[in-house]
Amino acid sequence: MYRLCNFFPGGCHASHHIHSSRTGHYITLQFNDGTHGEVNLSAELTGPIFEELQDSETFKQAYIDPVLRTVCWPNGADFAPEFLRSLVSEKQVVGQLKS
């Protein structure tokens, strides 16, 4: 089982600061297996609970839940760590194909 160890929003190494811009909602993730990378969650922010996160200030309220060990928001939204890891892995594979 994958667990989110830490996240560094926007690529900076300071916890709990999210990079959100007109072009996306980015978060940098690090997992217990060493996998890490930045992902844009903009395309995933659909549906009633996630639509609130389209607001930059709300998105920036992300935190790691100590029990779930994944990124969560005060409104109850969260993403499964396996899903987040798949986004990081997919981005790394695409990056390798472009090289």
Summary of the structure (lengths in Angstrom):
residues: 99
radius of gyration: 12.8
end to end distance: 30.2
largest distance: 39.5
contacts: 273
relative contact order: 0.20
helix: 35%
strand: 25%
